[in-house]
């Protein structure tokens, strides 16, 4: 009997819950009238904000300079013949710090023109998102190649004669990622050449000395490290990566 009454009480509570929430104005998906027009309910705004926060790591990788930087650093480590030094976490940390510096004008624009007015309740969420998209779109368009953009437009069944401002964001994003991959591989190839020359020279010297059983990588690694440090390689790589993004956005 007690279990039966508990089931009845639970059923009644579930039936009365929507009415109680509506009476207390606790509806989630609703609009409210503001001075800027209609805006989403605060609870829906919080839900959207939490959703964006979960997608933030993915957006950081595909919509910023992070992809190009981390790939170039990984190729550089491979070219030097180092397997786990610097470790992956260090490379990701370096790429993240450089990304924050390179994207600094974009962050400042978003903060001043989108987040700050939204925080002061001068604009609604839709207007804030629209303003935040503009500087990010400008940066991505400046780094996107025409070939990749043309290919993605064909895949999306969009017109290839669209103006830059008319390209949908969901089309611009994959085109930007493909362009970043192409650029990163080109930079990585240029970094690979001097280390490859050192390996060839060391291998030729060992071959001429008859030391064929000795791996050339063991001998060339110290020379590559010494030349890289003497040439201030980390500063040069960081400066070159930053210069490839220009600053036209």
Secondary structure, DSSP 8 states (H G I E B T S, - for coil): -HHHHHHHHHHHHHHHHHHHHHHTT--SS-EEEETTEEEE-HHHHHHHHHHHHHHHHHHHHHSSTHHHHHHHHHHHHHHTT-SSSS-HHHHHHHHHHHHHHHTHHHHHHHIIIIIHHHHTTSS-HHHHHHHHHHHHHHHHHHH--HHHHHHHHHHTT--TT--GGGS-HHHHHHHHHHHHHHHHHHHHHHHHHHHHHHHHHHHHHHHHTT-TTS-HHHHHHHHHHHHHHHTTHHHHHHHHHHHHT-S--
